[in-house]
């Protein structure tokens, strides 16, 4: 075993203090991942001035006429229960988003009449209509709904087919000769 080389004589080396161990460094607390949830509204006591609240919602080529009425949370779309009409759970979740954000889930009965488009477009139209009708119920919901993007009409629609082409963007195969 070799001894460490130092400038100190052997006698002074033994008298030298052993190196002090550094205290363990405390790790900074781990930050929780950011959640992209819109802020939720504080529970507000609702004072209903009318019996029914009406709004029109639109998405793609679907148009929904929506009526809100104080009740137990029953949702009817085209005279059918929402669970039967929107068979996918994601569509039901999409439709109930405005109620969850404003914390009034189960406090209103919804009657909606939807025409045009497919199921996803119709669910988006009902959601848009519910959001606009909730504004009539209580204007304080505007900040929460606006921040979540529920009041903006999603204007994306299918692009039209162009003449001389098989689709909106698709082209026939190029032939050099």
BALOBA-1460 file (C-alpha; in Angstrom, 3 decimals):
// residues 177
<rec num="1" residu="x" x="0.000" y="0.000" z="0.000"/>
<rec num="2" residu="x" x="1.428" y="3.389" z="-0.907"/>
<rec num="3" residu="x" x="1.151" y="6.406" z="1.304"/>
<rec num="4" residu="x" x="-0.214" y="9.663" z="-0.043"/>
<rec num="5" residu="x" x="2.422" y="12.137" z="-1.129"/>
<rec num="6" residu="x" x="2.295" y="15.401" z="0.754"/>
<rec num="7" residu="x" x="4.664" y="18.191" z="1.640"/>
<rec num="8" residu="x" x="4.198" y="17.509" z="5.348"/>
<rec num="9" residu="x" x="6.623" y="15.248" z="7.199"/>
<rec num="10" residu="x" x="5.273" y="11.889" z="8.422"/>
<rec num="11" residu="x" x="4.857" y="13.094" z="11.971"/>
<rec num="12" residu="x" x="2.801" y="16.100" z="10.993"/>
<rec num="13" residu="x" x="0.713" y="14.002" z="8.606"/>
<rec num="14" residu="x" x="-0.557" y="11.866" z="11.439"/>
<rec num="15" residu="x" x="-1.445" y="14.983" z="13.462"/>
<rec num="16" residu="x" x="-3.348" y="16.570" z="10.611"/>
<rec num="17" residu="x" x="-7.099" y="16.463" z="10.972"/>
<rec num="18" residu="x" x="-8.950" y="14.050" z="8.741"/>
<rec num="19" residu="x" x="-10.939" y="15.750" z="5.992"/>
<rec num="20" residu="x" x="-14.463" y="16.570" z="7.103"/>
<rec num="21" residu="x" x="-17.286" y="15.022" z="5.177"/>
<rec num="22" residu="x" x="-19.668" y="17.513" z="3.621"/>
<rec num="23" residu="x" x="-23.241" y="17.326" z="4.890"/>
<rec num="24" residu="x" x="-25.591" y="15.704" z="2.371"/>
<rec num="25" residu="x" x="-27.242" y="18.226" z="0.115"/>
<rec num="26" residu="x" x="-30.985" y="18.455" z="0.473"/>
<rec num="27" residu="x" x="-32.761" y="17.828" z="-2.810"/>
<rec num="28" residu="x" x="-35.126" y="20.576" z="-3.874"/>
<rec num="29" residu="x" x="-38.767" y="19.507" z="-3.658"/>
<rec num="30" residu="x" x="-40.022" y="18.044" z="-6.897"/>
<rec num="31" residu="x" x="-42.549" y="20.263" z="-8.612"/>
<rec num="32" residu="x" x="-45.812" y="18.613" z="-9.537"/>
<rec num="33" residu="x" x="-46.449" y="18.439" z="-13.284"/>
<rec num="34" residu="x" x="-48.554" y="21.291" z="-14.570"/>
<rec num="35" residu="x" x="-52.135" y="20.350" z="-15.223"/>
<rec num="36" residu="x" x="-53.882" y="22.013" z="-18.114"/>
<rec num="37" residu="x" x="-57.192" y="22.240" z="-16.330"/>
<rec num="38" residu="x" x="-59.127" y="25.459" z="-16.702"/>
<rec num="39" residu="x" x="-59.979" y="27.188" z="-13.433"/>
<rec num="40" residu="x" x="-63.220" y="26.132" z="-11.833"/>
<rec num="41" residu="x" x="-65.853" y="28.598" z="-10.784"/>
<rec num="42" residu="x" x="-66.714" y="29.080" z="-7.158"/>
<rec num="43" residu="x" x="-70.078" y="27.585" z="-6.206"/>
<rec num="44" residu="x" x="-72.656" y="30.289" z="-6.818"/>
<rec num="45" residu="x" x="-76.180" y="30.343" z="-5.473"/>
<rec num="46" residu="x" x="-78.417" y="30.474" z="-8.516"/>
<rec num="47" residu="x" x="-81.382" y="32.807" z="-8.599"/>
<rec num="48" residu="x" x="-83.463" y="31.764" z="-11.583"/>
<rec num="49" residu="x" x="-85.362" y="34.647" z="-13.131"/>
<rec num="50" residu="x" x="-87.066" y="32.601" z="-15.859"/>
<rec num="51" residu="x" x="-88.562" y="29.154" z="-16.166"/>
<rec num="52" residu="x" x="-86.519" y="28.203" z="-19.262"/>
<rec num="53" residu="x" x="-83.248" y="29.433" z="-20.768"/>
<rec num="54" residu="x" x="-82.640" y="29.046" z="-24.514"/>
<rec num="55" residu="x" x="-79.473" y="29.143" z="-26.628"/>
<rec num="56" residu="x" x="-78.304" y="27.918" z="-30.017"/>
<rec num="57" residu="x" x="-75.033" y="26.021" z="-30.401"/>
<rec num="58" residu="x" x="-73.145" y="25.177" z="-33.580"/>
<rec num="59" residu="x" x="-70.267" y="22.860" z="-34.514"/>
<rec num="60" residu="x" x="-69.186" y="21.712" z="-37.994"/>
<rec num="61" residu="x" x="-72.503" y="21.391" z="-39.880"/>
<rec num="62" residu="x" x="-74.601" y="20.641" z="-36.767"/>
<rec num="63" residu="x" x="-77.005" y="23.076" z="-35.147"/>
<rec num="64" residu="x" x="-78.431" y="22.492" z="-31.665"/>
<rec num="65" residu="x" x="-81.324" y="24.325" z="-30.041"/>
<rec num="66" residu="x" x="-80.899" y="23.951" z="-26.276"/>
<rec num="67" residu="x" x="-83.329" y="24.693" z="-23.421"/>
<rec num="68" residu="x" x="-82.219" y="24.641" z="-19.761"/>
<rec num="69" residu="x" x="-84.684" y="24.304" z="-16.910"/>
<rec num="70" residu="x" x="-84.059" y="23.846" z="-13.171"/>
<rec num="71" residu="x" x="-84.260" y="20.136" z="-12.392"/>
<rec num="72" residu="x" x="-82.369" y="16.964" z="-11.591"/>
<rec num="73" residu="x" x="-79.828" y="16.797" z="-14.437"/>
<rec num="74" residu="x" x="-81.871" y="14.834" z="-16.974"/>
<rec num="75" residu="x" x="-80.621" y="15.390" z="-20.533"/>
<rec num="76" residu="x" x="-82.881" y="14.746" z="-23.523"/>
<rec num="77" residu="x" x="-81.613" y="15.025" z="-27.100"/>
<rec num="78" residu="x" x="-84.151" y="14.697" z="-29.947"/>
<rec num="79" residu="x" x="-86.684" y="13.119" z="-27.533"/>
<rec num="80" residu="x" x="-84.147" y="10.418" z="-26.496"/>
<rec num="81" residu="x" x="-82.012" y="10.206" z="-23.379"/>
<rec num="82" residu="x" x="-78.491" y="11.545" z="-23.935"/>
<rec num="83" residu="x" x="-76.898" y="8.175" z="-23.050"/>
<rec num="84" residu="x" x="-78.926" y="6.531" z="-25.827"/>
<rec num="85" residu="x" x="-78.374" y="9.295" z="-28.378"/>
<rec num="86" residu="x" x="-74.619" y="9.820" z="-27.768"/>
<rec num="87" residu="x" x="-73.564" y="6.199" z="-27.408"/>
<rec num="88" residu="x" x="-69.851" y="6.930" z="-26.796"/>
<rec num="89" residu="x" x="-68.838" y="7.960" z="-23.257"/>
<rec num="90" residu="x" x="-66.459" y="10.605" z="-24.650"/>
<rec num="91" residu="x" x="-69.370" y="12.387" z="-26.311"/>
<rec num="92" residu="x" x="-71.340" y="12.401" z="-23.045"/>
<rec num="93" residu="x" x="-68.290" y="13.744" z="-21.207"/>
<rec num="94" residu="x" x="-67.854" y="16.447" z="-23.859"/>
<rec num="95" residu="x" x="-71.500" y="17.452" z="-23.526"/>
<rec num="96" residu="x" x="-71.326" y="17.691" z="-19.690"/>
<rec num="97" residu="x" x="-68.123" y="19.789" z="-19.580"/>
<rec num="98" residu="x" x="-69.854" y="23.183" z="-19.123"/>
<rec num="99" residu="x" x="-71.784" y="21.870" z="-16.109"/>
<rec num="100" residu="x" x="-68.619" y="20.467" z="-14.503"/>
<rec num="101" residu="x" x="-66.687" y="23.696" z="-15.021"/>
<rec num="102" residu="x" x="-69.417" y="25.847" z="-13.502"/>
<rec num="103" residu="x" x="-70.115" y="23.275" z="-10.746"/>
<rec num="104" residu="x" x="-73.835" y="23.008" z="-11.501"/>
<rec num="105" residu="x" x="-73.848" y="19.375" z="-12.650"/>
<rec num="106" residu="x" x="-77.216" y="17.793" z="-11.903"/>
<rec num="107" residu="x" x="-79.012" y="21.078" z="-11.234"/>
<rec num="108" residu="x" x="-80.539" y="21.601" z="-14.702"/>
<rec num="109" residu="x" x="-82.631" y="19.522" z="-17.060"/>
<rec num="110" residu="x" x="-81.559" y="19.901" z="-20.683"/>
<rec num="111" residu="x" x="-83.772" y="19.529" z="-23.734"/>
<rec num="112" residu="x" x="-81.934" y="19.742" z="-27.044"/>
<rec num="113" residu="x" x="-82.997" y="19.493" z="-30.650"/>
<rec num="114" residu="x" x="-80.042" y="18.739" z="-32.964"/>
<rec num="115" residu="x" x="-79.890" y="18.551" z="-36.757"/>
<rec num="116" residu="x" x="-77.135" y="18.024" z="-39.289"/>
<rec num="117" residu="x" x="-73.687" y="16.479" z="-39.178"/>
<rec num="118" residu="x" x="-72.536" y="13.412" z="-37.287"/>
<rec num="119" residu="x" x="-72.512" y="12.466" z="-33.620"/>
<rec num="120" residu="x" x="-69.264" y="14.278" z="-32.721"/>
<rec num="121" residu="x" x="-70.427" y="17.499" z="-34.358"/>
<rec num="122" residu="x" x="-73.815" y="17.229" z="-32.688"/>
<rec num="123" residu="x" x="-72.237" y="16.690" z="-29.233"/>
<rec num="124" residu="x" x="-70.071" y="19.762" z="-29.800"/>
<rec num="125" residu="x" x="-73.116" y="21.777" z="-30.846"/>
<rec num="126" residu="x" x="-75.034" y="20.747" z="-27.713"/>
<rec num="127" residu="x" x="-72.014" y="21.660" z="-25.568"/>
<rec num="128" residu="x" x="-71.813" y="25.085" z="-27.223"/>
<rec num="129" residu="x" x="-75.554" y="25.618" z="-26.698"/>
<rec num="130" residu="x" x="-75.396" y="24.569" z="-23.022"/>
<rec num="131" residu="x" x="-72.500" y="26.979" z="-22.439"/>
<rec num="132" residu="x" x="-74.399" y="29.881" z="-23.976"/>
<rec num="133" residu="x" x="-77.567" y="29.028" z="-22.025"/>
<rec num="134" residu="x" x="-75.587" y="28.908" z="-18.747"/>
<rec num="135" residu="x" x="-74.523" y="32.494" z="-19.464"/>
<rec num="136" residu="x" x="-78.177" y="33.515" z="-19.457"/>
<rec num="137" residu="x" x="-78.624" y="31.752" z="-16.115"/>
<rec num="138" residu="x" x="-75.660" y="33.496" z="-14.497"/>
<rec num="139" residu="x" x="-73.364" y="35.993" z="-16.287"/>
<rec num="140" residu="x" x="-70.614" y="35.287" z="-13.704"/>
<rec num="141" residu="x" x="-69.943" y="31.980" z="-15.488"/>
<rec num="142" residu="x" x="-68.541" y="33.909" z="-18.473"/>
<rec num="143" residu="x" x="-64.940" y="34.058" z="-17.229"/>
<rec num="144" residu="x" x="-64.670" y="30.330" z="-16.559"/>
<rec num="145" residu="x" x="-66.429" y="29.265" z="-19.753"/>
<rec num="146" residu="x" x="-64.509" y="31.734" z="-21.913"/>
<rec num="147" residu="x" x="-61.145" y="30.607" z="-20.494"/>
<rec num="148" residu="x" x="-62.023" y="26.982" z="-21.279"/>
<rec num="149" residu="x" x="-63.022" y="27.951" z="-24.848"/>
<rec num="150" residu="x" x="-66.647" y="26.864" z="-24.519"/>
<rec num="151" residu="x" x="-68.181" y="30.088" z="-25.826"/>
<rec num="152" residu="x" x="-66.207" y="30.259" z="-29.063"/>
<rec num="153" residu="x" x="-67.882" y="28.653" z="-32.058"/>
<rec num="154" residu="x" x="-65.425" y="26.168" z="-33.557"/>
<rec num="155" residu="x" x="-65.521" y="27.282" z="-37.194"/>
<rec num="156" residu="x" x="-63.595" y="24.335" z="-38.653"/>
<rec num="157" residu="x" x="-65.712" y="22.717" z="-41.353"/>
<rec num="158" residu="x" x="-64.970" y="20.242" z="-44.126"/>
<rec num="159" residu="x" x="-63.195" y="21.826" z="-47.086"/>
<rec num="160" residu="x" x="-65.021" y="21.610" z="-50.402"/>
<rec num="161" residu="x" x="-63.937" y="19.380" z="-53.265"/>
<rec num="162" residu="x" x="-62.345" y="21.233" z="-56.181"/>
<rec num="163" residu="x" x="-63.152" y="20.505" z="-59.820"/>
<rec num="164" residu="x" x="-60.597" y="18.521" z="-61.813"/>
<rec num="165" residu="x" x="-59.374" y="16.852" z="-58.602"/>
<rec num="166" residu="x" x="-60.542" y="13.802" z="-56.651"/>
<rec num="167" residu="x" x="-60.919" y="15.722" z="-53.365"/>
<rec num="168" residu="x" x="-60.258" y="18.953" z="-51.510"/>
<rec num="169" residu="x" x="-56.468" y="18.575" z="-51.479"/>
<rec num="170" residu="x" x="-55.776" y="15.288" z="-53.214"/>
<rec num="171" residu="x" x="-54.435" y="15.407" z="-56.779"/>
<rec num="172" residu="x" x="-54.557" y="12.884" z="-59.576"/>
<rec num="173" residu="x" x="-51.247" y="11.142" z="-60.197"/>
<rec num="174" residu="x" x="-48.908" y="13.276" z="-62.320"/>
<rec num="175" residu="x" x="-48.045" y="11.824" z="-65.721"/>
<rec num="176" residu="x" x="-45.048" y="13.372" z="-67.446"/>
<rec num="177" residu="x" x="-46.046" y="12.168" z="-70.945"/>
